[in-house]
Amino acid sequence: MLTQRARYALHAMVFLARKNAPATVAEIAQAESIPRKFLEAILGELGTRGLVVGKRGPAGGYHLARPAEAISFADILRSIDGPLALAPCASLSAYRQCSDCKSVETCEIRPVLLAVRDTTALLLEGMSLAEAAGGVKRSFI
C-alpha cells in the first residue's frame, strides 16, 4: 500500500516538474494541500536521495535535481518507502529470506511475489515526472 508520505512526495515532485522553476515549501504545501512540516521532512529526504535540490535565501526554493524526464515514479517511491517488493524475499535491492520461510527455493508464493514486483517496477519505472506533469494518461492493461 502506498503510504501518505509517498503520495505527498509524488504530488510535490509532479508540482516541481510542472512548475519547472524553484518553489518554496510554503508554495508547494499550499498548492498540494500538504502539511508544511511534513513536506519539509519529505523534501529533505528527497534531497538526501539526490532527487531535489534546495537553495536558501530570497531567491531560494526547491527544484528537481535532474530533468523531469529522468526521474521515474519508482525513483521517488524507493526514496521514500524503500523497495517496491511486497516481501523481502522478492526484493532486488533489499533481499532477505522471510522470517517464517522454510525454503526460498520451494516457496509456493514467492514466484507470484516476484511477478508482482517485476510488473510493479516496470510500470513505475516507465512513468516519468515529465509525463505525469504533462497529463499523460496511459492504459497499462
N, C-alpha and C positions, 0 to 999 in steps of 0.2 A: 504494500500500500504506500502511496506517495505521502510523505509527511507534509505538514503545513509549512515547515521550514523550506522544503524543496519546492513547493508551489510558489512561495514568496520569492525564492531565488529565481525561478523561471520567469515570473512576472517582471521582476526587476531587470533581469537581463534582456528580456524582449523590449522593455521600455528603453533601455540604453541603446539597443540596436536600432530601434525605430527613431530615436532622437538623433543618433549619430553625432552627439556632442556631449561634453561633460554635463552631468546633472548632480545636484546636491541630494543628500539623503532626504532632506525635507521635501524636495520636489518629487522624488521617486515615491516616497511614503504617501504623499497626498494623492498623487496620480493613480497609484495602485492599491490604495487603502491598506497599507501595511504599517503596523506599529513601528514607530521610528526607532526605538531602542532595539527591537528585534531585527529590523533591517540593517542597522549599523553592524550588528554581530554577523549577519549573513554576508554583507559586503566585505567585512574584514576577512571572513573565511574564504570568500571567492578571490579576494586579493592575495591571500596566502597561497592559494592554488594557482595563481597566475592567470585568472580569467578577467579580473578588472584591475584598474589602476586608480588609486585615489590621489588627489592633489589638494593640499590645504591652501587656504587663503581666499581672497575675494574673488579670484577667477577660478577657484578650485571646483572640485566635484569628482565624481566617478565617471570613468569611461571604460569601454571594452579594451582589454589588453591585446586582443588580436582582432582581425576583421570578423564581422558577424558571420561571414560565410565559413569561417574556420573554427567556429565554436558550435558544438552539437548539444542537443538536449542531454545526451549521455554524459558529456563532459561536466555539465552543471550538476546533474543528479549524482554522479560519482563523487564530485567535490563536496556535496552537502550530506548525502546519505550513505556514501560508500558503495560497495559492489552492487551491481544490478541483480545478481542471482538471488533466488528465494531461499537458498540454503548454502551453507559454507562449502559443501561438497561439490556444488555446481559453479562455484566462483573461479574465475581465471586469475584474478588479482589477489584474492584473499582465501585461497583454498585451504581447507582443513576438513578432516573427517568429522561428520556429525557425532555428537556425544553419545547418541543412542544407536549408532551404526554397528551392525555385526560385521559387515564386509562391503566395502565400496564396490568391489568387483561384482558382487552378486545382488546388490541392492535393486529392488524392483522399481523404486520410484525415481532413482537418480537419472535414468535416461530421459524421463519426462521433464525433470527439473533442468537438465542440460538443454533440452529443446526449447523450453520456455526462456531460459537465459539467452540462448542464441537468437531467438526471434525478437525478444525484447531489445537486445543490444543492436540488432540490425535496424529496427525501426527508430530507436532513439538516436543512434549514430547517424542515421540517414536524414534527420531533421535538423537543419541549422537554424541559428538565431535569425539569420537573414531571411530565410523562408518564412519563419513564424512572424517576424516583424512585417513582412510584405503581405501577410494574409494568405499565404499559400495553404490551400485546403487539399489534403491528399486523401485518397482512399487506399488504405493499406490492405484491404482484403481483396 
